[in-house]
Amino acid sequence: MTAAQTQTPAPNGTADVPPPSRWRIAVQQVVRGNAIISVLAVIAAVIVGSIMIAATDKDVQAAAGYFFQRPSDTFGAIWDAVAGAYAALFRGSIYNVNADSFAVGIRPLTETLKFATPLIAAGLGVGLAFRAGLFNIGGQGQMLMSAAAAGYVATALDMPFPLHMVAALVAGVLAGALWAGIAGLLKARTGAHEVIVTIMLNHIAVYLLAWMLATQGVLQAPGSQNPKTAPMDETAVLPQILGPMYKLHLGFLFALVAVAITWWLLERSSLGFRFRAVGENPAAARVAGISVGRMYFLVMVIAGALVGLAGVSQVLGTEPKGFSGGIDAGIGFDAITVALLGRSRPLGILGAGILFGAFKTGGFTMQASQGVPIEIVLVVQSLIVLFIAAPPMVRAMFGLPQPGRANRRTRRAMKKEVAA
C-alpha cells in the first residue's frame, strides 16, 4: 500500500494535504521574503536597460531594416550591442581583462570601491532613519555642512599627521550630526515633518556653503576669486590604502567600520531595539515607556553623523585638491536609492553601495568604448527605485506568489475539497 493510499481525511472533513519538505519551506520563505524583491528589481532594471541599449544601437537599427529577410542579423546585432555594453561595464568597474598585469587590471575595482564609499556611509544614515520610521531626505545638506567643517579644519589649521586628519574627520562628522539634529529636534519638540524640514535645511546648506566659498577667510582659497577652497593640507588627507597606484583611500575602511557599528546598533543594542520599536509603532512604543521624541532626535543625530562621514570622505579622500559647491555630487539623494535597495539593512546597504559604485564607474567605460549614453545607466538606477517601490508588480513579472496568498499546491487541494 502506497503512502498516498494510507492518507486519511482530516478530522474536520477537509482534504489531507501532505506537509511540505524542508527544502520547499526554505524556497517559499525566500520567494515570499522582501530581499528577493531587491535582487529581482536589479534584474528587471538591467533587462529594461538592455532593451534601451539595443534600441539606441546603430547596428541594431540598420539590421532591423531588413529583419524579415535575415532576422539572424538583427538578433546578432542585439547580442553584440548588449553583451558589448555589459562587458564594458564589467571591465570598467570590476576587472579590465585587457590589462597587461593583474595590478593594472584590478584598478577598476578600486575605483568602484572609492565611488561606493560615500554611498555606503550616506546610505547607512538614510537607512537608519528609515528603521526608526523617519525619512531623512536631508543627505545633501548634511554632506555639505560636513564638507565645509572638514574642509575648514583641513585648510585653516596646522597640525601634524594623523592628528590633523582625525580633527578634520571629527569636525565633519559632528557637523553632519548637528545639521540632522536640527530636524530631529524639531520633529521631537514640535512634530514638524522631517521631510519638509530636511528639504529646507538642504536649501540653507547650499546657500550657506556658497557664501563660505565666496568669502575670504572662511573657505575661499586665499588670493582667488573662484568659489573653491584651497587644497587640503597633506596632514589632513586620508591616505591611500593600496599605494599611489590606486585612488582607494582610508575612507573605505571607515565606511566598513560604520557598517559594522550600525549593524550592531540596530541588531544587538537596546538603543537599536528602541529605534526599531518606534519605527514599527510609535504609539505602542510610547505605551511601553519609550520616549519617542528622544528616539527621533537621537536617530537623526546618528544618521547625520553617518552622512557626515560621506562628506568627509569626499573632501579628504576623493577631492583633496579643493572642492566647490557641487562636492555632494548628488550622493545625498543617491543614498536614498541605496538604502531602499539594501532594505535599510547595513549589509544590504553595503552591497547596494558597491553596486551603484560599479554603475557609476563602469558607465564611463560603456560610453567611451561602446558609445552607450551614460543616461542609460541613470535610467537603470531609476528603474531599480521604481521596481522596489512596487513589489506586487515585480512578483507578478517573475511569477512569484504574493504574500498572504496560498501557494499553488494548497489552492489545488482546496479546489479538490470544494469539488468533492
ABEGO torsion letter per residue (X at the ends): XBAAAABBBBAAGBBBBBBBBAAAAAAAAAAABAAAAAAAAAAAAAAAAAAAAAAABAAAAAAAAAAAABAAAAAAAAAAAAAAAAAAAAAAAABBAABABAAAAAAAAAAAAAAAAAAAAAAAAAAAAAAAGBBBAAAAAAAAAAAAAAAAAAAABBBBOAAAAAAAAAAAAAAAAAAAAAAAAAAAAAGBBAAAAAAAAAAAAAAAAAAAAABBGBABBBGBABBBBBBBBAAABBBBAAEAABABBAAAAAAAAAAAAAAAAAAABAAAAAAAAAAABAAAAAAAGBBAAAAAAAAAAAAAAAAAAAAAAAAAAABAAEBBAAAAGGAAAAAAAAAAAAGGBAAAAAAAAAAAAAAAAAAAAAAAAAGBBAAAAAAAAAAAAAAAABAAAAAAAAGBBBBGBBBAAAAAAAAAAAAX
